[in-house]
């Protein structure tokens, strides 16, 4: 996932506010008390960092710096915006559009850094800032996008755009600003704008609450196990990690199994004790719906109602219709058709896979029906039988540093000519964080890359890419990008051995990083991953292909102890097993995607009163109510849908995968891992950001629209 795509307000306006600020409340940003001159004098956000590429000075940033920096950043930008709106000279591209692009630089610095660290390294103080600033930042957005004088200037330029002799990127910028203002409610009456501000304020606050509850509930629901024997199947290193986690919580002698944010949990694949597996699965699925301080059910209902109100106020049938209007899919009918057409064959595949798992259980005289707690454990057994290998055979060949330097970076070097030099002198916000200078094929530095790979209790779940600094020739800036994963950190002295899925995730997130680093645009509004939400996952999914490309895999998949390469027969089995378990994977994803659409296609009057009942009925109605395969995210911990940027947009992964699968075929047809192919992909697509219609960028690269057949083949959905 790319967190820059979790932004609703234009990053070019300094409003890179991340998931805490998607909309605006009635409260004014001006209501926050201004900071004193003395306080601001030492604030690290007042001026751009003097470190290379304006890399954040993490060693100078204190939690107490954020609030005054936010307040001052908003004050400065509103002053800049008022000057633009009240300019007595006729509106021109330079004195209005470009001026807006240049505004809010201090706010950009603080908001990007805060948003990134609030996701990756939060604490109680940052949570408090998030709660306090969320509505104020959102109100700040409304103060810009609902400024009638500013809107009149933007509209005047838009109306005469064909006569201004603008270059293609500049003309597209005018059109994007026009769309941004319209979708923000600029065309509404004053009375309706007032209503919108209230709704937006509610959404901003509720999303912040939802996000914080998810992380706190994740930690609160960690499963405590009494004895080492109950953890049979886990490695000694994993057991030691669980013991240390329990000790840190005052439970010395016991074992604490941390949860990740998906429904499925890593430990379920290896634990032989079914009772413990059931406890872990139950704890995971119950998050946010079992009462207590972090229950998210009421928050969900309030978000659903507020978003439904917003969609209808802006003239759409529902919030999903409003959200999709600016995506490449364009409307709910298109998305519903895609998801519904795939649901039945996916579930049919999952049922066949469940029958295979049940056969193993019966052969072992297990005496139970396969359920969600059993799927990962028994699918590994079926994989072992069918392909004669399991994940544990792979792990010694998938050591983190090798995967990064000899896999992810190696592929980028072969395809694009990039080289990487790790540096130890830049400050980091956690000792486990690493940094690299990234050099282009001509030897010039292109970017700085930050890698944050280990799970922490104060880090949100999942994996994502962030940008601290975006490339822009207008602003003279270069990319500082970060990848975040949640790999369990081994005990001291032990190697970090990855699962195959974690390897794919490392390549995936680096695909987002490449999209950011290769950005070659003039305007910040178009930099890197600032493209439609249902297009942003496409380049990252393409980059996954190199994880199993024979030349790349052979380079990084070496035994961490002996250096011996992965045996060819094991490598062949990995490749042969690529379609294995696709029924499960497609069904859990579709179930979540369909839930996302169902919640966001409600009118205000249709919002239910019972979250669990609605979820259950929706899954049944959509034909994906197969208990052994729960949704990848249930509603109460579905951060993509309820904490911000992927609301009504979780379908985007599948939508983008259609483009991805077709692109993989292009690479294969043209010789695979070659510089000429990477240079073409970079020139026609990765470097272009949001400077043109996304699907036109794809046509420029591919020479035609994408075909769906490669996706169906990949997912095993042909002939269903």
Helices and strands as residue ranges (DSSP letters): G 3-6, G 11-13, G 18-20, G 29-31, H 37-41, G 52-54, H 65-85, I 93-98, H 99-102, H 105-120, H 124-145, H 148-159, G 161-163, H 168-183, H 190-220, E 223-225, G 228-231, H 236-248, E 255-257, G 266-269, H 274-285, H 297-313, H 319-324, H 332-363, H 372-387, H 391-395, H 400-402, I 403-408, H 409-416, E 419-423, E 434-439, E 445-454, E 464-469, E 479-487, H 500-517, G 524-526, H 533-543, G 544-547, H 550-556, H 568-576, G 577-579, H 582-600, G 604-606, H 611-621, G 635-637, H 639-642, H 652-669, H 675-681, I 682-686, H 694-702, H 709-714
